Amino acid sequence: RKGFAVRLGLRYVKGLSEARDGAPLLAARAEAPFASLADLRRRAGLGKGALDRLAAAGALEGLRSGRRGALWEARGTAGAGELPLSPSEPPPAFAPLSATETIVWDYRSGDLSPRGHPLGPLRGELRAQGFPDARSVAALPHGRRVRYAGLVICRQRPGTAGGVTFLTLEDETGFVNVVLWRRVFEHHPVLAKTAALLGVTGKLQVQDGVTHLVAESLWEPRLRTRPASAGSRDFR
Protein backbone atom coordinates (compact mmCIF):
# COMPACT_ATOMS: atom_id res chain seq x y z
CA ARG A 1 0.00 0.00 0.00
CA LYS A 2 2.98 2.32 0.42
CA GLY A 3 4.73 1.43 -2.83
CA PHE A 4 7.74 -0.79 -3.26
CA ALA A 5 8.94 -3.10 -0.49
CA VAL A 6 12.01 -5.18 0.23
CA ARG A 7 11.14 -8.76 1.13
CA LEU A 8 13.61 -11.29 2.50
CA GLY A 9 13.22 -14.98 1.76
CA LEU A 10 13.07 -17.74 4.35
CA ARG A 11 16.68 -18.63 3.54
CA TYR A 12 17.75 -15.54 5.50
CA VAL A 13 16.20 -16.80 8.75
CA LYS A 14 18.92 -18.41 10.85
CA GLY A 15 18.30 -21.98 11.95
CA LEU A 16 15.61 -22.94 9.43
CA SER A 17 16.12 -26.18 7.51
CA GLU A 18 15.16 -26.09 3.85
CA ALA A 19 14.03 -29.73 3.85
CA ARG A 20 12.47 -29.89 7.32
CA ASP A 21 10.93 -26.40 7.56
CA GLY A 22 11.08 -24.41 4.33
CA ALA A 23 9.77 -26.95 1.81
CA PRO A 24 6.78 -28.11 3.91
CA LEU A 25 5.85 -24.51 4.72
CA LEU A 26 5.92 -23.42 1.07
CA ALA A 27 3.98 -26.49 -0.03
CA ALA A 28 1.27 -25.88 2.55
CA ARG A 29 1.05 -22.17 1.67
CA ALA A 30 0.69 -23.02 -2.02
CA GLU A 31 -2.42 -25.08 -1.24
CA ALA A 32 -4.16 -22.25 0.63
CA PRO A 33 -3.26 -19.15 2.66
CA PHE A 34 -2.74 -19.76 6.36
CA ALA A 35 -5.70 -18.74 8.49
CA SER A 36 -3.79 -18.61 11.80
CA LEU A 37 -0.58 -19.65 13.51
CA ALA A 38 -2.27 -22.85 14.63
CA ASP A 39 -3.26 -23.53 11.04
CA LEU A 40 0.32 -22.92 9.89
CA ARG A 41 1.78 -25.25 12.51
CA ARG A 42 -0.76 -27.99 11.80
CA ARG A 43 -0.50 -27.96 8.00
CA ALA A 44 3.23 -27.29 7.68
CA GLY A 45 4.19 -29.52 10.60
CA LEU A 46 6.65 -26.99 12.03
CA GLY A 47 8.17 -27.50 15.45
CA LYS A 48 8.62 -25.00 18.26
CA GLY A 49 12.11 -23.94 17.15
CA ALA A 50 11.04 -23.10 13.61
CA LEU A 51 7.97 -21.19 14.80
CA ASP A 52 10.07 -19.21 17.27
CA ARG A 53 12.56 -18.26 14.54
CA LEU A 54 9.85 -17.21 12.11
CA ALA A 55 8.10 -15.13 14.77
CA ALA A 56 11.33 -13.40 15.87
CA ALA A 57 12.19 -12.62 12.23
CA GLY A 58 8.83 -10.92 11.66
CA ALA A 59 7.59 -13.58 9.21
CA LEU A 60 4.36 -14.23 11.13
CA GLU A 61 3.10 -10.67 11.53
CA GLY A 62 0.49 -11.26 8.85
CA LEU A 63 -1.12 -13.73 11.23
CA ARG A 64 -0.45 -12.02 14.58
CA SER A 65 0.30 -8.34 14.97
CA GLY A 66 3.70 -7.53 16.47
CA ARG A 67 6.70 -9.80 16.86
CA ARG A 68 6.36 -10.15 20.61
CA GLY A 69 2.72 -11.18 20.20
CA ALA A 70 3.59 -13.56 17.36
CA LEU A 71 6.37 -15.12 19.43
CA TRP A 72 4.04 -15.54 22.43
CA GLU A 73 1.32 -17.14 20.31
CA ALA A 74 3.79 -19.31 18.39
CA ARG A 75 5.13 -20.77 21.61
CA GLY A 76 1.63 -21.36 22.92
CA THR A 77 0.59 -22.94 19.64
CA ALA A 78 3.63 -25.19 19.54
CA GLY A 79 2.89 -26.43 23.05
CA ALA A 80 -0.80 -27.03 22.47
CA GLY A 81 -0.42 -30.38 20.71
CA GLU A 82 -3.50 -31.49 18.85
CA LEU A 83 -6.05 -30.41 21.47
CA PRO A 84 -8.72 -28.09 20.03
CA LEU A 85 -8.24 -25.30 22.52
CA SER A 86 -10.72 -22.42 22.69
CA PRO A 87 -9.20 -19.61 24.73
CA SER A 88 -11.73 -17.75 26.80
CA GLU A 89 -9.58 -14.68 27.30
CA PRO A 90 -8.26 -12.25 24.69
CA PRO A 91 -4.54 -12.54 23.90
CA PRO A 92 -2.26 -10.24 25.88
CA ALA A 93 -1.17 -6.94 24.37
CA PHE A 94 2.57 -6.43 24.02
CA ALA A 95 4.43 -3.17 23.56
CA PRO A 96 5.58 -2.79 19.93
CA LEU A 97 9.28 -2.95 19.19
CA SER A 98 11.07 0.36 18.88
CA ALA A 99 13.00 1.16 15.70
CA THR A 100 16.24 0.14 17.40
CA GLU A 101 14.74 -3.07 18.79
CA THR A 102 13.29 -4.02 15.39
CA ILE A 103 16.71 -3.75 13.74
CA VAL A 104 18.32 -5.70 16.61
CA TRP A 105 15.76 -8.49 16.19
CA ASP A 106 16.41 -8.48 12.43
CA TYR A 107 20.14 -8.89 12.96
CA ARG A 108 19.66 -11.65 15.51
CA SER A 109 17.44 -13.49 13.05
CA GLY A 110 19.42 -13.00 9.85
CA ASP A 111 22.45 -10.68 10.26
CA LEU A 112 20.82 -7.91 8.22
CA SER A 113 17.79 -5.63 8.22
CA PRO A 114 15.76 -4.13 5.37
CA ARG A 115 14.42 -1.56 7.84
CA GLY A 116 17.59 0.41 8.41
CA HIS A 117 21.16 0.45 9.68
CA PRO A 118 21.82 -0.29 13.38
CA LEU A 119 23.28 3.19 13.88
CA GLY A 120 20.39 5.00 12.15
CA PRO A 121 18.10 5.18 15.21
CA LEU A 122 21.12 6.18 17.34
CA ARG A 123 22.25 9.07 15.13
CA GLY A 124 20.72 11.70 17.40
CA GLU A 125 22.74 10.40 20.35
CA LEU A 126 25.91 10.16 18.27
CA ARG A 127 25.40 13.67 16.94
CA ALA A 128 24.87 14.99 20.46
CA GLN A 129 28.31 13.62 21.37
CA GLY A 130 29.85 15.40 18.39
CA PHE A 131 30.45 12.37 16.17
CA PRO A 132 29.98 12.99 12.42
CA ASP A 133 28.53 10.40 10.06
CA ALA A 134 30.56 8.85 7.24
CA ARG A 135 29.14 11.18 4.59
CA SER A 136 30.22 14.20 6.63
CA VAL A 137 33.69 12.74 7.17
CA ALA A 138 34.12 12.28 3.40
CA ALA A 139 33.40 15.98 2.86
CA LEU A 140 36.04 17.23 5.32
CA PRO A 141 39.41 18.56 4.11
CA HIS A 142 42.81 16.92 4.24
CA GLY A 143 44.49 17.18 7.63
CA ARG A 144 41.28 17.72 9.65
CA ARG A 145 41.35 15.98 13.03
CA VAL A 146 38.12 14.10 13.77
CA ARG A 147 36.52 11.69 16.22
CA TYR A 148 34.36 9.12 14.46
CA ALA A 149 32.33 6.13 15.67
CA GLY A 150 31.09 3.30 13.46
CA LEU A 151 30.58 -0.44 13.18
CA VAL A 152 33.65 -2.45 12.17
CA ILE A 153 32.86 -4.56 9.11
CA CYS A 154 36.37 -5.45 7.91
CA ARG A 155 39.90 -5.82 9.29
CA GLN A 156 42.81 -6.42 6.93
CA ARG A 157 46.57 -6.67 7.39
CA PRO A 158 48.24 -7.35 4.02
CA GLY A 159 51.63 -9.00 4.16
CA THR A 160 53.10 -6.18 2.10
CA ALA A 161 51.80 -3.41 4.38
CA GLY A 162 54.63 -3.51 6.93
CA GLY A 163 52.38 -4.30 9.88
CA VAL A 164 49.75 -1.66 9.05
CA THR A 165 46.14 -2.74 9.70
CA PHE A 166 43.27 -1.38 7.63
CA LEU A 167 39.80 -1.16 9.13
CA THR A 168 36.52 -0.39 7.40
CA LEU A 169 33.91 1.25 9.61
CA GLU A 170 30.30 1.72 8.57
CA ASP A 171 27.26 3.75 9.54
CA GLU A 172 23.89 4.48 7.92
CA THR A 173 25.42 6.93 5.42
CA GLY A 174 28.48 5.04 4.18
CA PHE A 175 31.99 3.86 5.04
CA VAL A 176 35.13 5.26 6.63
CA ASN A 177 38.51 3.68 5.83
CA VAL A 178 40.85 3.67 8.83
CA VAL A 179 44.63 3.26 8.72
CA LEU A 180 46.01 1.73 11.92
CA TRP A 181 49.78 1.95 12.35
CA ARG A 182 51.47 -0.86 14.28
CA ARG A 183 52.14 1.26 17.37
CA VAL A 184 48.46 2.31 17.61
CA PHE A 185 47.32 -1.30 17.10
CA GLU A 186 49.66 -2.52 19.84
CA HIS A 187 48.49 0.22 22.19
CA HIS A 188 44.82 -0.80 21.75
CA PRO A 189 45.02 -4.52 20.85
CA VAL A 190 41.70 -5.64 22.34
CA LEU A 191 39.64 -2.87 20.75
CA ALA A 192 41.51 -3.23 17.45
CA LYS A 193 40.85 -6.98 17.28
CA THR A 194 37.40 -7.40 18.81
CA ALA A 195 35.32 -4.20 19.01
CA ALA A 196 32.09 -4.25 16.98
CA LEU A 197 31.36 -0.55 17.62
CA LEU A 198 34.61 1.40 17.53
CA GLY A 199 35.60 4.99 18.11
CA VAL A 200 38.61 6.42 16.27
CA THR A 201 40.44 9.68 16.81
CA GLY A 202 42.80 10.72 14.03
CA LYS A 203 43.58 12.93 11.06
CA LEU A 204 42.12 12.72 7.59
CA GLN A 205 44.33 11.92 4.65
CA VAL A 206 42.67 12.96 1.39
CA GLN A 207 44.38 12.13 -1.89
CA ASP A 208 42.93 11.79 -5.40
CA GLY A 209 39.40 11.92 -4.00
CA VAL A 210 40.01 9.05 -1.56
CA THR A 211 39.72 9.71 2.18
CA HIS A 212 41.44 7.72 4.92
CA LEU A 213 41.28 8.34 8.65
CA VAL A 214 44.78 7.79 10.07
CA ALA A 215 44.17 6.65 13.63
CA GLU A 216 45.91 8.19 16.61
CA SER A 217 43.86 6.39 19.26
CA LEU A 218 40.94 3.98 19.62
CA TRP A 219 38.15 4.10 22.19
CA GLU A 220 34.79 2.57 23.02
CA PRO A 221 31.76 4.80 22.31
CA ARG A 222 29.30 5.14 25.17
CA LEU A 223 25.71 4.70 23.97
CA ARG A 224 22.55 3.94 25.91
CA THR A 225 21.71 1.11 23.50
CA ARG A 226 24.18 -1.37 22.10
CA PRO A 227 23.71 -1.51 18.32
CA ALA A 228 23.30 -4.79 16.47
CA SER A 229 26.18 -6.06 14.39
CA ALA A 230 26.63 -8.81 11.82
CA GLY A 231 30.30 -9.11 12.71
CA SER A 232 33.42 -8.32 10.74
CA ARG A 233 35.42 -10.01 8.01
CA ASP A 234 38.80 -10.20 9.69
CA PHE A 235 42.31 -10.76 8.31
CA ARG A 236 41.31 -12.81 5.23
Secondary structure, DSSP 4 states (H G I P E B T S, - for coil): --S------GGGSTT--IIIIIHHHHHHHHHS---SHHHHHHHH---HHHHHHHHHTTTTTTTSSSHHHHHHHHHHHHTSTT-----SSPPPP-PPPPHHHHHHHHHHHHS--TT--TTSTTHHHHHHTTPPPHHHHHTSPTT-EEEEEEEEEEEE--TTSTT-EEEEEEETTEEEEEEE-HHHHHHSHHHHHH-SEEEEEEEEEEETTEEEEEEEEEE----SSPPP----EE--
